[in-house]
Amino acid sequence: MLFLFFKKRASIFLNPLIRDLKIGFRLSGFKHQPLETALKSIADCGYQAVELCLEHPDLNPENPHHWSAEQLKPYLRECNLEASAVSFHGKRAGGKEKREKCSYGMKSASDLGVKVFISGSFLGHETVKFEEMCEFTSEMCVEAEKLGIDFAVEPEPGTVIHNSEDMESLIDRVKNPRLKINLDIGHSYLTENDIFDDICKWSGIFVHTHIEDMKRSIHEHLIPGEGDLDFLKIFSIFRSIGYDGYFTIDLFDIFDNPESHARRAFKALETLLT
């Protein structure tokens, strides 16, 4: 209880701009830490939410000791964290593994009362891979409809759904209202001519957002302020279209000291939005 008291008190002193946003952190960056430690660290850094990634060993359904939704609920409450989404990107996974884990993850999301499940696409950009992605997405959307959640695909450079054009083709083929987008602003910066137009284009279709900084033409997720993105303008665009969902910081290769990176990212974002 003392931990919650101080966390709530600390939130009073946050910059009003960031205090009014729902800022989360992706759990995958903490996958070398026990789940209890990871969630508490994310909360200690000031985050309101966490994206629950099945890549974390304690959430991987192949682990016989993985945490269930019922185990997660009270610990999330204790940490004063919301679950922004459940995800399994699985771009290197085979079709069978991807289907099984996404099905499990969507059921977990439903059990947790989370409305969004996020998936990446397969590696590659061949026509046969696109057809496989269409079939997979159609199947997942049928399951998502039964569970009352959205199935959000994340466009990512180097995968079948590489950019906005590919995402548009997938939406046109699948034709299911449960198919949504997890918009990663760094990926958009790499693949689109204008990141601001891309945000506006998908207004009402993206249901969750990944944020990180990025340098032009280099796919490396950076702490806000270390790349070329204009965060003040980006968040101004999000406000102008009425987006009120989660912004989840997505950093890779931080396993040596994930809490330090998460804390620096939160403080950097707060500074940039001042």
N, C-alpha and C positions, 0 to 999 in steps of 0.2 A: 504493500500500500504506500509506503514512503517513496518508493521509486515512481509510482504513478503521480503522487503529489508534486514531486519536483519536476516531472516531465510536463505536467499541465501548467505549473507555474512558469517553466521556461518558455512555453509556447506563447505566453502573454507578451514577452519581450521581443518576439520575432518581428522583423520587418513586416509591416502590414501586407505588402504585396505578396510575399511568400507565405505568410500566415493564412491568406485566403485561398491559396492553391492547395491541391491535394498532391503532395509530393511523396513518392515512394521509391523503393530501391529493389533491384532484382536480386533474388536470393542466390542465383547461380554464382555470383561473385564470392559468396561465402561457403561454397560447397565443400571446402576442406575443413570447415568447423562444424561441431555438433549443432543440430538445429536450435537447441535452447540458447546456446551462446550466440549464434547468428542473429536470431530474432531480437534478443535483448540488445545486441550491439547496434542493430539498425534503429531500434527505438531510441537508444541512448544518443544517437547522432542527430536526433530531431525529426526523423521521418514519421509521417502519419500512416504509411502503408508499406506493404511488401508484396511483390509479385512472387507467388509460390511456384518455384520451378521444379519440375520432376527430375531435373538433372542433379538436384541435391540428393545424396545417398539416403538421407532419412525420409525422403518423400518418394524415392524410386520404388514402384510397386514390385520390382524384382527382389528387393531387399525384404526378407521375411520379417524383419523388425521395423518396417517403415511405419511412420506415423499415419494414423487414420484421421479423417476429418473430425471425428469426435475427440480425439486427443489434441488436435490443433486448436479447436475453438477456445477452450479455457486459457491456453497459453497465449494466444493472440490477444485475448481480453486482458490478461495480466500484463502484457507488454504495451497495452493501449495502442495496438496496431490493427489496421484494417487490412484485409486481403484485397488488393486491387484486381488481381486476376490469378488464375492458375495457368501454367504454360508448360509445353514441351516443344522445343524448337526442332530437335531431331533431324537436322539437315543431313546428317551422316547415317541416320538409321535406315534400315530396310523397311519395306512397305508393311510387313507384318508387325514389326516392333512399333512402328509409328502409329498404326491403327490401334494396337492394344493399349499403348500408353496414352494416346489421345482420348480413347474411350474411357479409360480409367480416370484420367484427369478431368474430363467433363463431368463425370459422375461425382468426383470429389468437389468440384466447383459448385455443383448443385447442392450437395450436402452442406457445404459451408455457407450457402446463401450468396455466392459470388456469381455475377451475371456474365462474366467474360472468360472464355478459354482462348489462349493464344497458341498458334502453331506457326512454325516456319515452313518453308517448302523444301523440296528435295534439291540437292546439289545438281548443277548442270543446267543446260539451257536447250536441250534437244527437244524436238517435237514429241518424241515418245515420252519424255519426262513430263512434258506439259499435259499430255493425255492422262498419264498416271496421276498427276496432281489434281486434275479435274475430277477424276473418278474418286480419289481419296476425299477431296473436299466435299463432293456431293454426299458421300456416305456420312461424313462427320456432321454435316449440316442437318441431315435427317435425325441423327442422334441428339444434336443440340436442340432441335425443335421439340423433341419429346421431353427434354429436361428443362426447357424454358430458358435457355441461355444462348449467348451469341458465340459463334465460332469465328475468331478474328485471325486472319492470315497476315503475317508480317512480310512485306516486300524487303528483300535483302540482296545486295550485289553478289553475283556469283551463284545464285540459286535460280530455280525455275521461275519463280516470281521475283524477277530481278528489279523491276521498276514499276512505275505507275501504269505504263502501257500494258505490261503483263498482268497487273492486278485487274485492270479494266477488262482484259480478255477473259480472265478467270471468272469474274462476276457475271459477264455476259454468257458464259457457258453454263455455269452452275445454276444461275437464276433462282437463288434461294434467299429470302429476306434475312435468314439467320447468318449469312455470310457477311462479315464485317472486316474492318482493317485495324491492325495494330500499327499505327503510324510512327515510324522511327525517324526522327528529324535528321539525324546524321546520315542515315541511308538516303533519305530524300535529297539531302544536300549533295550527295555523291552522284545520284542518278538523274536528277531532274534539272531542267534549265533554270527554274525559279522555285525555291523552296516555299516561298510565300503563296504563290499560285497553287502549289501542290496541296498545302494545308487547306486553302479555300475550296479547292476542287473536291476534296473528300469530306467536306463538312457534312455531318449527319450520317456518315458511313463509318468513319473511324470511331472506335469506342474505347480506345486505350492508347497511350502515347509513351514511347521511349524517348528519353532525352540524354544527350551527351554532346560533347563538342567534337569537331572533326576538321581536319585540314583538307583542302581541296585535293581530290584525286587520291587520297590515302585512307584506306578503310581501317582506321584505328580509333577506337572509342576513347575519348579524352575527357578529363575533368572540365566542366564549363569554364571558359576563359582561356584554355590552352590551345584552342583552335581558331577557326575563322567565322564561326556562327555569330549572328547578331541576336542575342537572346532577348534584349528589350523589344526589338521589333517582332521577333517570333512570338513572344507571349502577348504582345499587343494584338497580333493577328488572331491568336487563339481566343482572346477576349472578344474581339470584334465579331467572331462567328458564334459566340455563345457557348463555346466548349467548357464544360464544367466537370470533365472526367479527371482521371488520374494522369499525372506526369511521373513516370518511373525512370529513375536514373539507371542507365545500363552501361556498366563498365566491365571490360574483359581483363584477364590476366592480372588480377589484383590479389591472388591467393596468398602472397607472402604477408600482407597486412591489410586485409579488406576493410577493417574498421577505420583505419587511417584514411584510406581512399574515400570511403563513404562520407566520413566527417568533412574532409576537404571539399568534396563535391557539393555537399549541402551548403557549407559556408560560402563557397565560390558562387553558387547560384544565388544565394541571398545577397551577396555583394553586387553581382551583375544586375539584379533587379531593383537595386536601391535608386 
